[in-house]
């Protein structure tokens, strides 16, 4: 068993276990995290069962000490690369994900939680504009940013549950097949947004911030968008 890097004290955290029964990834949580984690994992499991490339726990176990342990299959994976192949794979995966998340039975709960979160973020934005709140070492830059941006409250007819946190670490590409698996659905429980929010973050993280040639960035981003469109039947960005 190996404990992976974590900012919490043992036994909490993430572990990799290798044994006769196979190769597994474990999440060890305390009681305070368990309810939200179980609900987000149920969402991931339903999404996976509807043919989307999502990772959900195979089992949950409670320890005598009151900790909750999630047991996942271990993915021998890598982060995405800024090329057309990974862009195409991720575009198709996101289209499948969004199809699977439509009509989820928790939709109304997620919508309400998302609205509360957006309102909270707008209150924090207003505090920053008034000079209040903690801003860390880059306070002036942060205030300049929030002066230019507002928190979007307007809904669209395409709003639904989305993943909401598609950073590079939440998409693992199989080291052998290159197929992506989307992990960590905790933010999905407060993400009632247009699917374009997920797609835009995927393009930004996979293509636009990479230290590669501009032509490679453009090819990766365009391929991702085309693959999403081909799979979903919807052109998500027209420009």
C-alpha positions, 0 to 999 in steps of 0.5 A: 500500500502506498499513501499518495500525496495529501494535505490531510493527516493519516489515515485520511487521504488517498492510497494505492493498493496492490495485492492478489485481488488486483490494483485499487485506489482508495479514498479515506474520508471522515464523517463530515465528508461522507454524505457529499461524497456518497451523493456525488459518487452515486451521480458518477455511477449512474453516469458510468452506467449510461455508457459515459467514461466516468469513474465511480467507487466499486464499494464503500466500507465504514471502518470501526473508527468511523472513517469511510473508505471508497474502493475504486479500480486503479487507472494506470493513466496520464494527463492529457497531451496537447495534440489532436488525438487527445483532443478528439478523445476528450471531445467525445468523452464530454459529449457522452458525459453530458448525454448521461447527465441529462435527466438525472433524478437529482437535477432539482437539488443540484440546480438549487445548490448551484444557485446558492453557490453562485449567489454566494460567489456574487456576494464575495465578489461584491465584498472584494469590490468594496475592499473587504474580504481576504484576498491574499498577496495578489489583492489588487490583481484580484480586484481588477479581475472581479471589476471586469467580470460578473457572476453569471446568473442568467440561465439557458435552455441547455442548462443541466448538471455538468462536471464543473471541475475539468482540470487536467487532474480530473481526466485520466488517459489510459496509458495503453489505450489513450481512452479518457476517464473522468473522475472526481464528481464532487463539484458536479453536485453544485454545477447546474450550468450550460455544457459549454462551461465544461467544454470551455474549461477542457479546451482551456486546460488541455490546449490554451495553457500548454507550453507548445507551438500555437498551431498545436494548441489550435489543432488540439482545441479545434479537434476537441470541439469538432469531436464534441459536436460530431458526438452530441449533434450540437455545435457548442461554439459557433465562433 
